[in-house]
Amino acid sequence: MQTKVLIMASNGFEQDELFVPLKRLRSNGCEVKLAAPTTAPIRATVLDDPGEWITPDLAIGEARAEEWDALLLPGGLINPDHLRTDAKAVALVRAFLDAGKAVGAICHGPWLLIEADGVRGKRVTGWRSIRTDLRNAGGLVEEKAVVRDGRLVTAVGPSDSADFADALLEAARS
């Protein structure tokens, strides 16, 4: 059975944290789609510089957790900060977590997990500047590039994108 992975992002996602997992998951036979606030093209950042554009496949409001095996949340500073104030985005993250589906968040992406109350008592990691946020939300922060706690996968940043994608795929197939 083909593993189905939904990526959720908005403008300002970190380029390698979306494109590297997207390619890696597809090369491993996964069906991967992108959900964003609307289906208008969104643009990556490479640190603080403008990056590549990508066109979402569906709007976040159209996505249903039951149709997917895993959810991938890329970071960047702007993207997760924007999405954590979007009720539909937070509800979708919560739906994946409540259903026990695999969920992966990298860099600042764990902000969405915090907003959905998804890190309490879980082993996690993230970008250096959000580790206090993770601890304050009850997460058990580890100083590792990629951390897997059951079906929850978190990673530090862009250089960890390939290993992050592999860990999420393993979690989705377990």
Buried (B, 14 or more C-beta within 10 A) or exposed (E): EEBBBBBBBBBBBBBBBBBBBBBBBEEBEBEBBBBBBEBEEBBBBEEEEEBEEBEBBBBBBEBEBEEBBBBBBBBBBBBBBBBBEBEBBBEBBBBBBEEEBBBBBBBBBBBBBBBBEBBEEBBBBBBEEBBEBBEEBBBBBBEBBBBBBEBBBBBBBBEBBBBBBBBBBEBBEE
